[in-house]
Amino acid sequence: MPVEFLGIAATGDGSETTPRTTAAFDRDYTLRLARAHEDNGWDRVLFAYAAGAPDPAPAAAYIAARLDRLQILLAHRPNVSYPTFAAKTFATLDRISDGRLTVHFITGGNDHEQQREGDFLTKDQRYDRTREYIRIVKQAWTSQEAFDHEGEYYRFNDFVSDVFPVQSPRPGVSFGGSSPAAYAAGGAEADIYCLWGEPLAQTAEQIETVRAAARAAGRTDLPRIQVAFRPIIAPTEELAWEKAYRTVDAIQERRRSGAFARRQPAGAPGSAPAPENTGSQRLLAIAEAGERYDRALWTPTAAATGGAGNSNALVGTPETVAQALLDYYDLGVDILSARGYALLDDAVDFGRYVIPIVREEVAKRDAEKAARLERAERDRHQLIAVQA
Ligand SMILES: Cc1cc2nc3c(=O)[nH]c(=O)nc-3n(C[C@H](O)[C@H](O)[C@H](O)COP(=O)(O)O)c2cc1C
């Protein structure tokens, strides 16, 4: 299977290491960053969601209308919308983009952040609601007949949409989370299951858990797996490691100055409140157990942000980082997500220097696998002929 690359769409230029110099929604920067991905070999970009941040759906529509190939992964929180309304928004966006939309359904890993937009359910209840929500969206995308719904969180009658997605049967459903409730909901409903980058052994465990959850839900297909990293690349190993230490210093400095206070609602500025979501707890436990894993995984970036989402780095030359990513491909990962700390420059560098190596190696591996299968099939036929 060809591998896919997911980058980041951002509407402003700030990151964990650099204060924002643009407006929160800067139309030109949004387009420049997306175009840097399209022009440098990426497949898709994620429009993330946060309370208070610019709404990613119109930003995604803008990018879809201006660019021809780049696919869109739109993060969406069920608590901010009614599912039938959301289904129409997504279908319209799939029309605008001519079939380039995938929706990333976000359950929300932090109560306080959810409460900022009126969501007072517990995390496990939120996962239940996400599951009901995704089912409704799928039905609204595909049902030509009016339907009623009476569930735990939603009730409506006689809905049929007048706008259907371009993609048939429907756009992809992406999903993330590392708690038991997440595996159960995403295992049942997701086409793409997203993980934050962990060492190979822990990633293999999570992949198995997701697959087991999908089987337990009675599925015959399995979700594709996506894993996310923060690559730190440079022309030599030495320069890459210098850059890595500079990156962590910058994150720590910004954190001390209170720059992440709104992202870490439970603690005092600069302190490290314990995250509520399992995914972040896992990242912190892994960071506590060691700084370096496998070929190039480096955890101090995760520790410095308090395990904030996609935060484990891959450090080294483009060749080293590409080989590290291939290790994940060999584990069964289909989609590699990467975001640097200098959003624009890193999107260009990673696209130019890392993506081609990975794609070439994946093509080789796939060709070898196809040849092995063909040989095995020929041997089987010869055996049958001999036996006959
Ligand atoms: C790849 C990926 C991207 C995510 N993007 C967002 C996002 O844009 N906004 C957000 O609030 N949560 C985001 N999340 C958080 C998850 O949707 C989920 O709410 C959280 O990880 C639940 O935590 P759990 O590990 O306890 O199940 C993302 C998670 C993953 C794995």
The ligand as a Tripos MOL2 file, in Angstrom:
@<TRIPOS>MOLECULE
LIG
   31    33     1     0     0
SMALL
NO_CHARGES

@<TRIPOS>ATOM
      1 C1         -3.9340   12.7050   15.5740 C.3       1 LIG1
      2 C2         -4.8580   13.3360   16.5790 C.ar      1 LIG1
      3 C3         -5.3320   14.6290   16.3250 C.ar      1 LIG1
      4 C4         -6.1560   15.2670   17.2530 C.ar      1 LIG1
      5 N1         -6.6080   16.5130   16.9910 N.ar      1 LIG1
      6 C5         -7.3070   17.1720   17.9280 C.ar      1 LIG1
      7 C6         -7.7300   18.5300   17.7200 C.ar      1 LIG1
      8 O1         -7.4930   19.1420   16.6640 O.2       1 LIG1
      9 N2         -8.4050   19.1570   18.7170 N.ar      1 LIG1
     10 C7         -8.7080   18.5250   19.8990 C.ar      1 LIG1
     11 O2         -9.3180   19.1180   20.7680 O.2       1 LIG1
     12 N3         -8.3460   17.2340   20.1150 N.ar      1 LIG1
     13 C8         -7.6520   16.5590   19.1730 C.ar      1 LIG1
     14 N4         -7.2820   15.2630   19.4050 N.ar      1 LIG1
     15 C9         -7.7070   14.6250   20.6720 C.3       1 LIG1
     16 C10        -8.6230   13.4210   20.5010 C.3       1 LIG1
     17 O3         -9.6430   13.6600   19.5910 O.3       1 LIG1
     18 C11        -9.2510   12.9260   21.7950 C.3       1 LIG1
     19 O4        -10.1920   13.8480   22.2520 O.3       1 LIG1
     20 C12        -8.2990   12.6960   22.9210 C.3       1 LIG1
     21 O5         -7.0840   12.1870   22.4140 O.3       1 LIG1
     22 C13        -8.9620   11.7310   23.8920 C.3       1 LIG1
     23 O6         -8.1170   11.2160   24.8150 O.3       1 LIG1
     24 P1         -7.9580    9.6940   25.3220 P.3       1 LIG1
     25 O7         -6.5540    9.3280   24.9280 O.co2     1 LIG1
     26 O8         -8.1310    9.7770   26.8150 O.co2     1 LIG1
     27 O9         -8.9710    8.7990   24.6960 O.co2     1 LIG1
     28 C14        -6.5010   14.5960   18.4510 C.ar      1 LIG1
     29 C15        -6.0230   13.2970   18.6900 C.ar      1 LIG1
     30 C16        -5.2180   12.6630   17.7730 C.ar      1 LIG1
     31 C17        -4.7240   11.2720   18.0840 C.3       1 LIG1
@<TRIPOS>BOND
     1     1     2 1
     2     2     3 ar
     3     2    30 ar
     4     3     4 ar
     5     4     5 ar
     6     4    28 ar
     7     5     6 ar
     8     6     7 ar
     9     6    13 1
    10     7     8 2
    11     7     9 ar
    12     9    10 ar
    13    10    11 2
    14    10    12 ar
    15    12    13 ar
    16    13    14 ar
    17    14    15 1
    18    14    28 ar
    19    15    16 1
    20    16    17 1
    21    16    18 1
    22    18    19 1
    23    18    20 1
    24    20    21 1
    25    20    22 1
    26    22    23 1
    27    23    24 1
    28    24    25 2
    29    24    26 1
    30    24    27 1
    31    28    29 ar
    32    29    30 ar
    33    30    31 1
@<TRIPOS>SUBSTRUCTURE
     1 LIG1         1 GROUP 0 **** ****
